[in-house]
Amino acid sequence: MMALILDGNALASIIKTRLKDEAQELLTAGIRPGLGTILVGSDPSSARYVAMKHADCAEVGIESFHCKLDQDATMEELLEAIDLFNGDSNVDSILLQLPLPKHLDQLAALLAIDPNKDVDGLHPVNLGKLVMSEPGPLACTPAGIVELLIHYGIEIAHKHVVVVGRGLTIGRPLSLLLASKSPNCNATVTVAHTGTADLGSITRQADILIAAAGVADIITESMVKEGAVVVGAGTPFVDGKLRSDLSDSVAKVASAITPRIGGVGPMTRAMLLVNAIQAAKGRLI
């Protein structure tokens, strides 16, 4: 069986084309969408990620504003940077690059961001809206995964979805989104993780299996039901190389699968742009 490849790059390109048109419509109305980014320290991966965001913004017509703080920046300096973006009418959304240096309070920093400018959809107010099925910015990776499944005609409603991973950025918000009565969701969701006893006995029940544990090759061929749809959302680094939660052997039994590169990652970046444009539309009200 040849698995259908869930190509995130292709769909992200379609989404960005649509967002270019939306950004132009906003510009015609006198609004230039703006994204503010905050980077603390000089971690190469974080710096590269922020640079990619700026390139994505330029591609669709979103203006970028950047604040770079030293590795030893104080919490007061970080909160001041957030407050400046909160009060800047040209900045519609804010990206605080995580993780922060260990001496800084990550939760306090996230709470300081105006929920209406929360481009990552991870502010407790916005996570609470997700719990209550109220409109608000969605966490980017979960939203991207759902969009990817919908685009490739994979039915989610009434299916059994197993999410392996309970992290704040993917597992927890994704399980809530999939189980909600939002359009094209309404699944039965089981959340498992690295501490689940006999993980394979759970994953083999899944019509749709989403691995977001951040553990290389945690999902193997024997753990997947024949014909299941499989999404690899965890991207751990091993010996300096980007790996996947999915073993290469999984493709032998899956009916559809994300590629190791170009699957979920591009969709995460695309959905951040969606949130940024949506935040800018708030100025029309």
N, C-alpha and C positions, 0 to 999 in steps of 0.2 A: 504494500500500500504506500503510495507516494503522498506524504503529508502536504497539505496546503500551507504555503508560507505566508504568515501574517506580517506583511511588509509595512513596518511603521514609517520608514522613509517615504514611501509612495504616498501614504495617507497624510503625513505631515506636510508634504508639498502641496497637496490639495487644500488643506486647511490654511496654510500660509497665503495661498493665492486668494482665498476668500477674505482673509484678514486684511490683505492689502487694499481690497475694495472698501472694506469697512473703515479702515484708517483714513482712506481718501475722503470718504463721506464725512467723517468727523472733521477732517481738515477743512473741507468746504464749509462746514458749519462753524469754523473758527476755533476748533479744538485740535490741538496736537497731542495725541496720547503720550504720556511720559512714564517711564519706569525708573525708579531709583534703586540702585544696588549698593549694598554695604559689605565690604570685605575687611575682615580683621586678620592681620598677619599676611604671610606670603606663601602659604601652602600651594605648591604647584597645581594640584588637582583642582582646588577651589578657585585659584586665579584663572585657570583654563576654563572652568565651568562658567564663571562670570563673563569672561571674554566671549564665549559662545553665545551667551544671552544677549550681549550687546550687538553681536553680529546678526542674530535672529531679529532683534528689534529694528536694526537698520534696514533689514530686508523687507519688513512689512510696513515700515513707516512710523515706528514708535521711537520717540526721542529718549536717549539714555542719559541718566545722571548718575554719577558714581562718587562714592565716598570710600577712601582707602584709609584704614587705621592701622597703626603699628601693632605688632604682635603683643606688646606689653600695654596696650591701651587699657584705660580704666573703665569700669562699668559706667561711671559718670560720663566719660567721653562717648561711649557707645550709645547711651540713652540720649545724649545731646544730638548725635547724628540722626537717630531715629526721629527725634522730635522735630528736627529741621525739615525732614522729608514729610512728616505728618502735616506740617503747617505750610508746605509749599504747594500752591495751587497748580503748578506745572507738573507735579508728580502725582499721578493717579494711582500708582501701585508701588509697593516696596518689596524688594527681595533682600532678605538678610541671609547671607551665605553661611551655611552650617557645614560642619560643626564649628563652634567658636572655641578659642583657646580655653583651657580648662579652668582658668581663674575667673572667667566671666560666667554670669548666671544666664544660661540660655533661655530658661522659661521666662524670667523677668524681661528679657529683651523681646521675646515673641509677644508677650502681653502688652508691651509698650507700643507696638505697631497698631495704628488705626485699623480696626477690623475691615473697614471699607477699602483699605489700601493693601490688604493682605493677599498678595499675588499667589502665594503658595497654598492658600486655603487651609492653613494649619492653626490659625488663631482659635483659641477655645470658643469664641463666639461663633465662628464659622463652622467648627466641628459640631457645636451644639445645634446649629441650623440643620446640618446634615442629619443628626439624630432625630430632629423634629420634622424632617422632610420639608424644610423651608428653603426658599431660594437663597443662594449665596455662593461665593467662590468655592469650587471644589478642589480638593487636593489633586495636584496635577497628574501624578502617576496613576492613581485610581481612575480619574476621569479619562485619561488617555487609553487605559486598558479597555474600558467600556466602549469608547468610541471605536477602537480597533476591532473589537468583536462585532459590533454592529455593522461596521463598514464591510466586513467580509461575510455578512449574512449568517452569523452564528447566533442562534436563538439563545437568549439568556433566561427569559421568563420560564418558570416552572422546572428549570434544570437544577441539578445538584452541583453546586460549585464548592470546591474545597480550596481554601486559601491557606497556604503554608507560610506563616509569618504573622506577627501581631504588632509590628512596629508602627510608630505614629505616622510615618510618611506614606506607607503603603497598606500594610495588612489591616489595621483597624479601620481606617476610613473606607477602604475598598470593600470590606465585608459589610459595612453599613450601607454603602451605595448599592451594592448588588442585591441586598435583601429589601431595599426600599421599593415603594410603589412608583418610583420614577419611570418615565417611559423606557421601555426595553430592558428593565431590570426585573424585579419581582422573582428573584431566584431563592432557592433554599440553600443557605450558606453554612458550611462547617469551617471553623477556624482551627487549624492545627499549627504546630510549631516544633522547634528543635527538642522540646521537652516532652512531646507526645509519645506515649508508649506505642510501639508497633506502628510507626507512622505509615508504612505501606498499606496496612489494612484499612486505613482511612482514605488515603489518596486513591486507592483502587476503586473507590465508590464514586469518584467524581466524573460527571459528564464534562465539566470544565475544571481543569486543575491549574491553579495559579501559584507559582513558587516565588515567594518574596522573603526568603529566610536569610539571604546573604551568605549562604554556605555553598561552596563550589560542589557541583555534582550531587547535591543532596537528593535529587529526584533521578532515579534510574529507570530503565525500561521495565523492570519487574514491578515497579510501583505504580504503573499507569494502566488503566483499563483500555483494552483494545478499542480504538476509534475515538478516544477522548480528545478534546481540544486542550492544548497545553500552552501556557504562557509563562515565560521565564522573566520575572521582574527583578530578581536579585542579581546583582553584578559585583561579586566580591573580587578583590585583587589577590592573586596568589603569586608570590615570587615576582611581583611587579607587573604581572600580566592580568588583564581583565578576563574573568571567567564568568560562568553562568551557574545558576542553581540547577540547571538541567544538564544531565549527561547527554552526550551526543547520541547515545543509543535510544533515547526517548523518541526520536523522529521515526523509528522503525514501527512504532505502534500507534502513534498519534494520528488523528485525521487532519489536524491543523496545528501548527506550532509557530512560535516566534523565532526568528533567527537569533543567533548569539549576538550579532551586531546588527543594528538597524531595525530592531523590533519595538520594544517598549521605550527605549531612550529617546528617540526622536518624538514620540508622542508626548512624553513628559514635557519636553521643551515647547512643543506646539500648544499644549493646553495652558502653559504659563502665559503664552502670548494671547490666548483666548481670554484668560482672566484679566490681563492688562487692558485689552481693548474693551472688555465689558466694564471695567472700572472707569475708563474714560467716558463711556456712554452715560455714566452717572451725572456728568456735567450737563447733559442735555435736559435733565429733569428740572 
